[in-house]
């Protein structure tokens, strides 16, 4: 049943794009690189004064993960021509001047804050968590071998004896501890991030508007872009603007792509594995092998992995659905169909009758500046080069996202 749940969506042609239809990426690669070099030189030359006058402000990854609930809250989000009412929280206090921005975080404020928070923890803390979990499990195994920790044996009666210790449950606990608090004792450098709500003053409307106008320069001077993709991402005008500015001045290989559902998938699958392994110890602690007999006991051990298999199958199917939705959005992408906050309020400041200019005009002018052909040029880029980049990052459709979960 689990195999059927995992593989059934593969029969839909939309899930597995053939290499023949993959936009002939190699043919476009050289031409795109040449166009990128020309655009980058033109943009940096024309924006040199603007880039020099902008003071980069960023927030460290450890600070963002510690205060994610406050920083990622949609309260006080921004538009260009009509900033929403200032947030009551002074999130700007978390930022500080930086010599460079390592990651520009691009996301839609309409997507789930909870899922984005989990995904950020997974993205920035996974290395620390994996090292901590494996080292802790190895130490636990050594203590078990030396007799400091109890171990249980399962004798199959054929000379094969399975020794069950505490490494599995300890690994799971250490992995979750690393994901949750790994930013507090990072193994690598703490990168600087740009998150608009933390790096643009929220309480002063004038400073907020000036900060929004400088986002273009910040995007150009950012080393990498992290896209937190949700179902609403390509439908938002400002997400398209951020992606367009970065794509026009950087290669797509510097764009990292994280579906926000991916973090929850990984956490749940690893948790189910930890529960399954822990059930071994519970069975042995209750001495169930003596209560129900060896054959029944062995059957219970096997069945303890069934919930993990079901969850893996369901999430695999969900991952395939997300993959199909993403590639369909990119294959039919049109920037002109994106939605903006000002249009949703009838081009009026919320709660008043004061008219405001439309963000769409500003974004359209930026697309005309950055891309040959304006919106159509940007549409072509998303449908071809960026789509190929997303395909290479998500991996093979057979195991698109959960390969990392299986490795863990």
Residue pairs with C-beta under 8 A, 6 or more apart in sequence:
1 310
1 313
2 309
2 310
2 312
2 313
3 313
5 313
5 314
5 316
5 317
6 312
6 313
6 316
6 317
8 317
9 15
9 317
9 320
9 321
9 324
10 16
10 320
10 397
10 398
12 324
14 324
14 327
14 328
15 320
15 323
15 324
15 397
16 397
17 327
17 391
22 388
22 391
23 383
23 384
23 387
23 388
25 384
25 385
25 388
28 384
28 385
29 385
32 381
32 385
33 251
35 372
36 250
36 251
39 248
39 249
39 370
39 371
40 248
40 249
40 250
43 220
43 248
43 249
43 370
44 51
44 220
44 249
47 216
47 217
47 220
50 217
51 217
51 220
51 221
54 214
54 217
54 218
54 221
55 97
56 97
56 98
56 99
56 100
56 101
56 218
56 221
57 95
57 96
57 97
57 98
57 194
57 199
58 95
58 96
58 98
58 101
58 102
58 192
58 193
58 194
58 199
59 71
59 94
59 95
59 96
59 192
59 193
59 194
59 195
59 198
59 199
60 190
60 191
60 192
60 193
61 103
61 124
61 183
61 186
61 190
61 191
61 192
61 193
62 183
62 184
62 186
62 190
63 94
64 71
64 94
64 120
64 193
64 195
64 198
65 120
65 121
65 124
65 125
65 183
66 183
66 184
67 91
67 94
68 113
68 117
68 120
68 121
69 113
69 117
70 89
70 91
71 91
71 94
71 195
71 197
71 198
72 113
72 116
72 117
72 195
72 197
73 87
73 89
73 113
73 197
74 109
74 110
74 113
75 87
75 88
75 89
76 84
76 85
76 86
76 87
76 88
76 89
76 91
76 197
76 202
77 84
77 109
77 197
77 341
78 84
78 196
78 197
78 200
78 208
78 212
78 238
79 212
79 238
79 340
79 341
79 342
79 359
80 212
80 213
80 238
80 359
80 362
80 363
81 342
81 356
81 357
81 358
81 359
81 362
82 341
82 342
82 345
82 349
82 350
82 356
82 357
82 359
83 205
83 208
83 209
83 212
84 341
84 350
85 350
86 202
86 203
86 204
86 205
86 208
87 197
87 202
87 203
89 202
90 202
90 203
91 197
91 198
91 202
92 198
92 199
92 200
92 201
92 202
92 203
94 198
95 198
95 199
98 192
100 192
100 221
100 223
101 192
101 193
101 194
101 218
101 221
101 222
101 223
102 191
102 192
102 193
102 222
102 223
102 224
103 191
103 192
103 193
103 194
103 222
103 223
103 224
103 225
103 226
104 193
104 194
104 218
104 219
104 222
104 224
104 225
104 226
104 242
104 246
105 120
105 193
105 194
105 195
105 226
105 228
106 225
106 226
106 227
106 228
106 239
106 242
106 243
106 246
107 116
107 227
107 228
107 230
107 233
107 239
107 260
108 228
108 230
108 232
108 233
108 235
108 236
108 239
110 230
110 232
110 236
111 228
111 230
111 231
111 232
111 233
111 260
112 230
112 260
115 230
115 260
115 261
115 263
115 264
116 228
116 230
116 260
118 260
118 263
118 264
118 267
119 228
119 258
119 259
119 260
119 262
119 263
120 228
120 263
121 179
121 180
121 182
121 183
121 263
122 179
122 258
122 262
122 263
122 266
122 267
123 226
123 256
123 258
123 263
124 182
124 183
124 191
125 178
125 179
125 180
125 182
125 183
126 179
127 187
127 188
128 178
128 182
128 183
128 185
128 186
128 187
128 188
129 174
129 175
129 176
129 177
129 178
129 179
129 182
130 175
130 178
130 408
131 178
131 187
132 174
132 175
132 177
132 178
132 182
133 171
133 172
133 174
133 175
133 178
134 171
136 170
136 171
136 174
137 167
137 168
137 170
137 171
137 174
138 167
140 149
140 165
140 166
140 167
140 170
140 171
141 165
141 167
143 149
144 150
144 151
144 165
144 166
144 167
149 165
149 166
150 166
151 163
151 164
151 165
152 163
152 164
152 165
152 280
152 281
152 284
153 161
153 162
153 163
153 164
154 161
154 162
154 164
154 289
154 298
154 301
155 161
156 162
157 294
164 280
164 281
164 284
166 281
168 273
168 274
168 277
168 278
168 280
169 274
169 277
169 278
169 281
171 274
172 270
172 271
172 273
172 274
172 277
172 278
173 274
175 270
175 408
176 267
176 270
176 271
179 267
183 190
194 218
194 222
196 211
196 212
196 215
199 211
199 218
200 207
200 208
200 211
200 212
200 215
201 207
201 208
201 211
202 208
215 242
215 245
216 245
216 366
219 225
219 242
219 245
219 246
219 249
220 245
220 246
220 249
222 246
223 254
224 254
224 255
224 256
225 242
225 243
225 246
225 250
225 254
225 255
225 256
226 256
226 258
227 233
227 243
227 255
227 256
227 257
227 258
228 258
228 260
229 257
229 258
229 259
229 260
229 326
230 259
230 260
230 261
231 325
233 239
234 240
234 329
234 330
234 333
234 338
234 382
235 337
235 338
235 339
236 338
236 339
236 340
237 338
237 339
237 340
237 359
237 360
237 363
238 340
238 359
238 363
239 338
240 335
240 338
240 363
240 378
241 363
241 366
243 255
243 382
243 386
244 335
244 363
244 366
244 367
244 370
244 371
244 378
245 366
245 370
246 254
246 255
247 255
247 378
247 381
247 386
248 370
248 371
249 370
252 385
252 386
252 388
252 389
253 389
255 386
255 389
256 393
257 389
257 390
257 393
257 394
259 322
259 326
259 401
261 318
261 319
261 322
262 319
262 401
265 315
265 318
265 319
265 401
265 402
265 405
266 402
266 404
266 405
266 408
268 311
268 315
269 308
269 311
269 312
269 315
269 402
269 405
270 405
270 408
272 307
272 308
272 311
272 312
273 308
275 307
275 308
276 304
276 305
276 307
276 308
279 301
279 304
280 301
280 304
283 289
283 297
283 300
283 301
283 304
288 297
288 300
289 297
292 300
312 402
312 405
315 402
316 399
316 402
319 400
319 401
319 402
320 397
320 400
322 401
323 394
323 397
323 400
323 401
326 390
326 394
327 387
327 390
327 391
330 382
330 383
330 386
330 387
330 390
331 383
331 387
332 383
333 379
333 382
333 383
334 375
334 379
335 363
335 367
335 375
335 378
335 379
336 375
340 358
340 359
340 360
340 363
341 359
342 356
342 357
342 358
342 359
342 360
343 358
343 359
343 360
347 355
347 356
347 357
347 358
348 354
348 355
348 356
349 356
364 374
364 375
367 374
367 375
367 377
367 378
368 374
368 375
370 378
371 377
371 378
371 381
373 380
394 400
394 401
395 401
395 403
399 406
